[in-house]
């Protein structure tokens, strides 16, 4: 059985779409009986402390009433397909991570103009 290093695993994750990552998480829940997202959430505060204040993560809290406009903006910003962008709009979550504060503010303004509720982390 092939064994992956941490770096190989992370590199593989970077190449996956949001939908593929969700399917991986679901498969891990089924196979191991553990929710890996709970571990990621528990580890998140440590990661946030390590970040410099010059980078931000744009987090969609709610797409609002004009969801179609928000989906279009998410696709434009991230390059995601329609299904993946709709999943982000429906469920919320990170739109773009570790980007310069100025770019994060521009994205936040675009999404809020379309009616979304957005936070910068």
TISEKE-300072 format. One record per residue (C-alpha): residue number from 0; x, y, z; residue in one letter. Coordinates in steps of 0.5 Angstrom, whole numbers, plus 500, padded with zeros to 3 digits. Layout:
+-----+-----+-----+-----+------+
|  nr |   u |   v |   w | rest |
+-----+-----+-----+-----+------+
| NUM |   X |   Y |   Z |    A |
...
+-----+-----+-----+-----+------+
***
This chain:
+-----+-----+-----+-----+------+
|  nr |   u |   v |   w | rest |
+-----+-----+-----+-----+------+
|   0 | 500 | 500 | 500 |    X |
|   1 | 503 | 507 | 498 |    X |
|   2 | 504 | 512 | 504 |    X |
|   3 | 503 | 519 | 502 |    X |
|   4 | 507 | 525 | 506 |    X |
|   5 | 504 | 530 | 509 |    X |
|   6 | 506 | 535 | 503 |    X |
|   7 | 504 | 530 | 498 |    X |
|   8 | 497 | 530 | 501 |    X |
|   9 | 496 | 537 | 502 |    X |
|  10 | 499 | 538 | 494 |    X |
|  11 | 493 | 533 | 492 |    X |
|  12 | 488 | 537 | 496 |    X |
|  13 | 490 | 544 | 493 |    X |
|  14 | 488 | 541 | 486 |    X |
|  15 | 481 | 539 | 488 |    X |
|  16 | 475 | 542 | 487 |    X |
|  17 | 471 | 544 | 493 |    X |
|  18 | 466 | 539 | 492 |    X |
|  19 | 471 | 533 | 491 |    X |
|  20 | 474 | 536 | 498 |    X |
|  21 | 467 | 535 | 501 |    X |
|  22 | 466 | 528 | 498 |    X |
|  23 | 473 | 526 | 501 |    X |
|  24 | 471 | 529 | 508 |    X |
|  25 | 465 | 525 | 507 |    X |
|  26 | 469 | 518 | 505 |    X |
|  27 | 473 | 519 | 511 |    X |
|  28 | 467 | 520 | 516 |    X |
|  29 | 465 | 513 | 513 |    X |
|  30 | 471 | 510 | 513 |    X |
|  31 | 474 | 512 | 520 |    X |
|  32 | 468 | 514 | 524 |    X |
|  33 | 471 | 521 | 525 |    X |
|  34 | 469 | 528 | 522 |    X |
|  35 | 476 | 531 | 520 |    X |
|  36 | 472 | 538 | 519 |    X |
|  37 | 472 | 538 | 527 |    X |
|  38 | 479 | 537 | 527 |    X |
|  39 | 480 | 542 | 522 |    X |
|  40 | 476 | 547 | 526 |    X |
|  41 | 479 | 545 | 533 |    X |
|  42 | 486 | 547 | 529 |    X |
|  43 | 484 | 553 | 526 |    X |
|  44 | 485 | 558 | 532 |    X |
|  45 | 492 | 556 | 532 |    X |
|  46 | 493 | 557 | 525 |    X |
|  47 | 490 | 564 | 525 |    X |
|  48 | 495 | 566 | 530 |    X |
|  49 | 500 | 564 | 526 |    X |
|  50 | 498 | 568 | 520 |    X |
|  51 | 501 | 575 | 519 |    X |
|  52 | 496 | 581 | 519 |    X |
|  53 | 497 | 583 | 512 |    X |
|  54 | 493 | 577 | 509 |    X |
|  55 | 486 | 575 | 510 |    X |
|  56 | 481 | 570 | 508 |    X |
|  57 | 474 | 572 | 505 |    X |
|  58 | 469 | 568 | 509 |    X |
|  59 | 461 | 568 | 506 |    X |
|  60 | 456 | 568 | 512 |    X |
|  61 | 450 | 568 | 508 |    X |
|  62 | 449 | 569 | 500 |    X |
|  63 | 442 | 573 | 501 |    X |
|  64 | 436 | 574 | 497 |    X |
|  65 | 440 | 575 | 491 |    X |
|  66 | 444 | 569 | 491 |    X |
|  67 | 445 | 568 | 483 |    X |
|  68 | 449 | 575 | 483 |    X |
|  69 | 453 | 572 | 489 |    X |
|  70 | 454 | 565 | 485 |    X |
|  71 | 457 | 569 | 479 |    X |
|  72 | 461 | 573 | 483 |    X |
|  73 | 464 | 567 | 487 |    X |
|  74 | 465 | 564 | 480 |    X |
|  75 | 469 | 570 | 477 |    X |
|  76 | 473 | 571 | 484 |    X |
|  77 | 475 | 563 | 484 |    X |
|  78 | 474 | 560 | 478 |    X |
|  79 | 470 | 555 | 481 |    X |
|  80 | 465 | 551 | 476 |    X |
|  81 | 457 | 553 | 477 |    X |
|  82 | 456 | 547 | 482 |    X |
|  83 | 462 | 548 | 486 |    X |
|  84 | 460 | 556 | 487 |    X |
|  85 | 453 | 554 | 488 |    X |
|  86 | 455 | 550 | 494 |    X |
|  87 | 459 | 556 | 497 |    X |
|  88 | 453 | 560 | 496 |    X |
|  89 | 448 | 555 | 499 |    X |
|  90 | 453 | 553 | 505 |    X |
|  91 | 457 | 559 | 506 |    X |
|  92 | 465 | 558 | 508 |    X |
|  93 | 471 | 561 | 505 |    X |
|  94 | 471 | 564 | 498 |    X |
|  95 | 479 | 566 | 498 |    X |
|  96 | 484 | 565 | 503 |    X |
|  97 | 491 | 568 | 505 |    X |
|  98 | 490 | 574 | 500 |    X |
|  99 | 493 | 581 | 501 |    X |
| 100 | 488 | 585 | 506 |    X |
| 101 | 487 | 590 | 500 |    X |
| 102 | 484 | 585 | 495 |    X |
| 103 | 480 | 581 | 501 |    X |
| 104 | 477 | 588 | 502 |    X |
| 105 | 475 | 589 | 494 |    X |
| 106 | 472 | 582 | 494 |    X |
| 107 | 468 | 583 | 501 |    X |
| 108 | 465 | 590 | 497 |    X |
| 109 | 463 | 586 | 491 |    X |
| 110 | 460 | 581 | 495 |    X |
| 111 | 456 | 585 | 500 |    X |
| 112 | 454 | 590 | 494 |    X |
| 113 | 451 | 583 | 491 |    X |
| 114 | 447 | 582 | 498 |    X |
| 115 | 451 | 577 | 501 |    X |
| 116 | 454 | 577 | 508 |    X |
| 117 | 461 | 577 | 509 |    X |
| 118 | 467 | 577 | 514 |    X |
| 119 | 474 | 577 | 513 |    X |
| 120 | 478 | 573 | 518 |    X |
+-----+-----+-----+-----+------+
***
